[in-house]
Amino acid sequence: MLPKELDVIAIVGPTAVGKTALSIELAKAIDGEIINGDSMQVYKGLNIGTAKITPEEMEGIPHHLLDIKEPTESFSVADYQKLVRSKIDEINAKGRCPIIVGGTGLYIQAVLFDYRFTEEKIDQTVRENYYKELEKIGPEAMHAKLAAIDPKTAAIIHPNNTRRVIRALEMAEHNGVQKSDQIQHLGNHPLYKHRIIGLNMDRQFLYERINHRVDIMIEQGLLEEVRGLYDKGIRDVQSIKAIGYKEIYDYLDGRVTLQEAIDQLKQNSRRYAKRQLTYFRNKLDIEWFDAQLGTIKIIDNILQK
């Protein structure tokens, strides 16, 4: 059994690795409740393309933060952080263990650690003046200006990423805060007693699972699900930029054939899995398990530690 003093568990890993099945069995074993840790599963109507758990798959385990937003609404990591921290307190108060499950690393990290989202109101005149200056002197000179006052931030922002350059200049010159200093002091201190369980598997086998999952999504009606959003005129919003939706939108717009859209969806999903793993390995202290061991063996290993 896991220690009673543990506040929260997170289960992370790339798409299609088997997080959902593991979370259900772990919740049964430790009297847990599951909190969605996927940035796109908060949206109503985005079910097949996000591989959202079905009521049958939940097996009676309470799930939180699914289907809480309309597809036209925005949803930020700051919004997620506030909601999940409230849910952790709520579940802990019942004497149960919250289990955050998902593949959006920043969202999970922002909950567990001291991430603070304190974006000050921007003086639009100041911003407009920066953009006017950019037009006059160009990206390289603007980047050099940033390097002179905040070299650490300038070192990690490409000169052509003018939006980030200007934002960093605003922070440094008008808020008196260097962005590099802000980043350095955020996100390192854990706020909860937690464990992060990671699932991974052989890369080639994972890619085969991803490709197979996409085929199943098509069979389950992904095209019809996306067409429903498309026919409502939903465009240029956060939700339909998700993998699984943007590719089908390209097909519905007539830019690609259906097969090209499916192939692109598979490729984008594989690339996303690679980015997920890179983030998890670089940003979080994770106990990794080989998903090919099977759910029961993994649960046994988790509970023995």
C-alpha positions as CSV (number, residue, x, y, z in Angstrom):
1,M,0.0,0.0,0.0
2,L,1.2,3.5,-0.7
3,P,2.1,5.7,2.3
4,K,-0.8,7.5,3.9
5,E,1.1,10.8,4.0
6,L,1.2,10.9,0.2
7,D,-0.9,13.8,-1.2
8,V,-1.1,13.0,-4.8
9,I,0.1,10.6,-7.5
10,A,0.7,11.4,-11.2
11,I,0.8,8.9,-14.0
12,V,2.5,10.2,-17.1
13,G,3.9,8.9,-20.4
14,P,3.5,9.3,-24.1
15,T,0.2,8.9,-26.0
16,A,-1.1,5.4,-26.4
17,V,1.3,3.9,-23.8
18,G,-1.5,2.6,-21.5
19,K,-1.9,5.2,-18.8
20,T,-5.7,4.9,-18.6
21,A,-5.7,1.1,-17.9
22,L,-3.0,1.5,-15.2
23,S,-4.8,4.4,-13.6
24,I,-8.0,2.5,-13.2
25,E,-6.2,-0.5,-11.5
26,L,-4.2,1.8,-9.3
27,A,-7.2,3.7,-8.2
28,K,-8.9,0.4,-7.2
29,A,-5.9,-0.7,-5.3
30,I,-5.4,2.5,-3.2
31,D,-8.9,4.0,-3.0
32,G,-8.1,6.7,-5.5
33,E,-9.9,9.2,-7.7
34,I,-8.6,10.2,-11.1
35,I,-8.0,13.8,-12.3
36,N,-7.6,14.4,-16.0
37,G,-4.1,15.5,-16.9
38,D,-4.7,16.0,-20.6
39,S,-5.1,19.6,-21.9
40,M,-7.6,18.6,-24.6
41,Q,-9.8,16.2,-22.7
42,V,-11.4,19.1,-20.8
43,Y,-13.4,19.9,-24.0
44,K,-16.9,18.6,-24.5
45,G,-17.4,16.7,-27.8
46,L,-13.7,16.0,-28.3
47,N,-13.9,12.3,-27.4
48,I,-12.5,10.0,-30.0
49,G,-9.6,12.2,-31.1
50,T,-8.4,12.7,-27.5
51,A,-8.9,9.0,-26.6
52,K,-11.1,10.2,-23.7
53,I,-12.0,7.4,-21.3
54,T,-15.6,6.1,-21.7
55,P,-18.0,5.7,-18.8
56,E,-17.7,1.9,-19.1
57,E,-13.9,2.1,-18.9
58,M,-14.1,4.1,-15.7
59,E,-15.4,1.0,-13.9
60,G,-17.0,3.2,-11.3
61,I,-13.9,5.2,-10.4
62,P,-14.6,8.9,-10.0
63,H,-13.1,11.0,-12.7
64,H,-12.6,14.8,-12.6
65,L,-12.1,17.7,-15.1
66,L,-13.4,15.9,-18.2
67,D,-15.9,17.7,-20.4
68,I,-15.8,21.0,-18.4
69,K,-15.3,23.4,-21.4
70,E,-17.1,24.1,-24.6
71,P,-15.0,23.6,-27.7
72,T,-15.1,27.4,-28.3
73,E,-13.7,28.3,-24.9
74,S,-10.0,28.9,-24.0
75,F,-8.4,26.9,-21.3
76,S,-4.9,27.8,-19.9
77,V,-2.4,26.0,-17.7
78,A,-3.2,28.6,-15.0
79,D,-6.9,27.7,-15.2
80,Y,-5.9,24.0,-15.0
81,Q,-3.6,24.6,-12.0
82,K,-6.3,26.3,-10.0
83,L,-8.9,23.7,-10.7
84,V,-6.7,20.7,-10.0
85,R,-5.3,22.0,-6.8
86,S,-8.8,22.5,-5.6
87,K,-9.6,18.9,-6.6
88,I,-6.6,17.5,-4.8
89,D,-7.8,19.2,-1.6
90,E,-11.3,18.0,-2.1
91,I,-10.2,14.4,-2.7
92,N,-7.7,14.4,0.2
93,A,-10.5,15.7,2.5
94,K,-12.4,12.5,1.8
95,G,-9.4,10.4,2.8
96,R,-8.8,9.3,-0.8
97,C,-5.8,9.6,-3.0
98,P,-5.9,11.8,-6.1
99,I,-4.3,10.4,-9.2
100,I,-3.5,12.8,-12.0
101,V,-3.4,11.0,-15.4
102,G,-2.2,12.4,-18.6
103,G,0.4,13.4,-21.1
104,T,0.5,17.2,-20.8
105,G,3.7,17.6,-18.8
106,L,3.6,21.3,-18.2
107,Y,0.1,21.0,-16.8
108,I,1.1,18.4,-14.3
109,Q,4.3,20.2,-13.4
110,A,2.4,23.4,-12.8
111,V,0.1,21.7,-10.3
112,L,2.8,19.8,-8.3
113,F,5.4,22.6,-8.2
114,D,5.5,26.3,-7.3
115,Y,4.5,27.6,-10.7
116,R,3.0,31.1,-10.4
117,F,1.2,32.7,-13.3
118,T,1.4,36.4,-12.6
119,E,1.2,37.9,-16.1
120,E,0.9,41.6,-15.5
121,K,-1.4,43.8,-17.6
122,I,0.5,45.1,-20.6
123,D,0.6,48.7,-21.5
124,Q,-0.6,48.5,-25.1
125,T,1.2,51.8,-26.0
126,V,4.5,50.3,-24.7
127,R,4.0,47.2,-26.8
128,E,3.0,49.1,-29.9
129,N,6.2,51.2,-29.5
130,Y,8.3,48.1,-29.3
131,Y,6.7,46.8,-32.5
132,K,7.3,50.1,-34.2
133,E,11.0,50.0,-33.1
134,L,11.2,46.4,-34.5
135,E,10.0,47.6,-37.9
136,K,12.8,50.2,-37.9
137,I,15.8,48.3,-36.5
138,G,14.9,44.7,-37.3
139,P,14.9,41.4,-35.3
140,E,18.7,41.1,-34.8
141,A,19.0,44.6,-33.3
142,M,15.9,44.0,-31.1
143,H,17.4,40.8,-29.9
144,A,20.7,42.6,-29.2
145,K,18.8,45.1,-27.1
146,L,17.4,42.3,-25.0
147,A,20.8,40.6,-24.7
148,A,22.2,43.8,-23.2
149,I,19.7,43.8,-20.3
150,D,18.8,40.1,-19.9
151,P,21.5,38.0,-21.5
152,K,20.2,34.7,-20.0
153,T,16.8,35.0,-21.6
154,A,18.2,36.3,-24.9
155,A,20.4,33.2,-25.1
156,I,17.3,30.9,-25.2
157,I,15.2,33.0,-27.6
158,H,15.8,33.0,-31.3
159,P,16.0,36.5,-32.8
160,N,13.3,35.7,-35.2
161,N,10.9,34.9,-32.4
162,T,10.0,38.6,-32.1
163,R,7.0,38.1,-29.9
164,R,9.0,36.5,-27.1
165,V,11.8,39.0,-27.5
166,I,9.4,41.9,-27.1
167,R,7.6,40.2,-24.1
168,A,11.0,39.7,-22.4
169,L,11.9,43.4,-23.1
170,E,8.6,44.5,-21.5
171,M,9.2,42.4,-18.4
172,A,12.8,43.6,-18.0
173,E,12.4,47.3,-18.8
174,H,9.0,48.0,-17.5
175,N,8.3,45.5,-14.8
176,G,11.8,45.4,-13.4
177,V,11.9,41.7,-13.7
178,Q,14.3,39.7,-15.9
179,K,12.4,36.8,-17.3
180,S,15.4,34.5,-16.7
181,D,15.3,35.3,-13.0
182,Q,11.5,34.6,-12.9
183,I,11.9,31.2,-14.6
184,Q,14.8,30.3,-12.4
185,H,12.8,30.7,-9.2
186,L,9.6,29.0,-10.4
187,G,8.7,25.4,-10.7
188,N,11.5,23.8,-8.6
189,H,9.8,23.5,-5.2
190,P,7.3,20.7,-4.7
191,L,4.0,21.8,-3.1
192,Y,2.8,18.3,-2.4
193,K,4.1,15.0,-1.2
194,H,3.8,13.2,-4.5
195,R,5.0,10.3,-6.7
196,I,5.2,10.5,-10.5
197,I,4.8,7.2,-12.2
198,G,6.0,7.1,-15.8
199,L,5.1,4.5,-18.5
200,N,7.2,3.9,-21.5
201,M,7.9,1.1,-23.9
202,D,10.1,0.2,-26.9
203,R,10.0,3.1,-29.3
204,Q,9.1,1.0,-32.4
205,F,6.3,-0.9,-30.5
206,L,5.0,2.4,-29.2
207,Y,4.8,3.8,-32.7
208,E,3.0,0.7,-33.9
209,R,0.5,1.2,-31.1
210,I,0.0,4.9,-32.0
211,N,-0.6,4.0,-35.7
212,H,-3.1,1.3,-34.6
213,R,-4.9,3.7,-32.3
214,V,-5.4,6.1,-35.1
215,D,-6.9,3.4,-37.3
216,I,-9.3,2.5,-34.4
217,M,-10.2,6.2,-34.0
218,I,-11.2,6.3,-37.7
219,E,-13.3,3.2,-37.3
220,Q,-15.0,4.6,-34.2
221,G,-16.1,7.7,-36.1
222,L,-13.4,10.4,-35.7
223,L,-14.3,11.8,-39.1
224,E,-17.9,12.3,-38.1
225,E,-16.9,13.7,-34.7
226,V,-14.7,16.4,-36.3
227,R,-17.2,17.1,-39.0
228,G,-19.7,17.9,-36.3
229,L,-17.4,20.6,-35.0
230,Y,-16.6,21.8,-38.5
231,D,-20.2,22.1,-39.5
232,K,-20.9,24.3,-36.5
233,G,-18.4,26.7,-37.9
234,I,-15.9,26.2,-35.0
235,R,-12.6,27.5,-36.3
236,D,-9.5,29.2,-35.0
237,V,-9.9,28.1,-31.4
238,Q,-7.7,26.2,-29.1
239,S,-9.6,23.0,-29.1
240,I,-9.5,22.2,-32.8
241,K,-5.8,22.8,-33.0
242,A,-5.3,19.5,-31.2
243,I,-3.8,16.5,-33.0
244,G,-6.6,14.5,-34.5
245,Y,-8.7,17.6,-35.3
246,K,-6.4,19.9,-37.2
247,E,-5.6,17.1,-39.7
248,I,-9.2,16.2,-40.4
249,Y,-10.0,19.9,-40.7
250,D,-7.4,20.1,-43.5
251,Y,-9.2,17.2,-45.2
252,L,-12.6,18.9,-44.8
253,D,-11.2,22.1,-46.1
254,G,-10.1,20.2,-49.2
255,R,-6.4,20.7,-48.7
256,V,-5.5,17.0,-48.5
257,T,-7.1,13.7,-49.2
258,L,-8.5,11.6,-46.3
259,Q,-5.7,9.2,-46.5
260,E,-3.1,12.0,-46.4
261,A,-4.9,13.4,-43.4
262,I,-4.8,10.0,-41.6
263,D,-1.1,9.6,-42.5
264,Q,-0.4,13.1,-41.2
265,L,-2.3,12.3,-38.0
266,K,-0.2,9.2,-37.4
267,Q,3.0,11.1,-38.0
268,N,2.0,14.0,-35.8
269,S,1.0,11.6,-33.0
270,R,4.4,9.9,-33.2
271,R,6.2,13.2,-33.1
272,Y,4.1,14.3,-30.2
273,A,5.0,11.1,-28.2
274,K,8.7,11.9,-28.8
275,R,8.2,15.5,-27.5
276,Q,6.3,14.2,-24.5
277,L,9.1,11.8,-23.5
278,T,11.7,14.6,-23.9
279,Y,9.7,16.9,-21.7
280,F,9.2,14.3,-19.0
281,R,12.8,13.2,-18.9
282,N,14.1,16.8,-18.7
283,K,11.6,18.4,-16.4
284,L,10.3,15.8,-13.9
285,D,11.7,13.3,-11.5
286,I,9.8,10.2,-12.6
287,E,9.8,6.5,-11.6
288,W,9.7,4.8,-15.0
289,F,8.1,1.4,-15.7
290,D,8.1,-0.6,-18.8
291,A,4.5,-0.7,-20.0
292,Q,5.1,-4.1,-21.7
293,L,5.4,-5.6,-18.2
294,G,1.6,-5.5,-18.0
295,T,-0.7,-3.6,-15.6
296,I,-0.8,-6.1,-12.8
297,K,3.0,-6.4,-12.5
298,I,3.4,-2.7,-12.7
299,I,0.9,-2.2,-9.9
300,D,2.7,-4.7,-7.7
301,N,6.0,-2.9,-8.3
302,I,4.4,0.5,-7.5
303,L,2.9,-0.7,-4.2
304,Q,6.1,-2.4,-3.1
305,K,8.1,0.8,-3.2
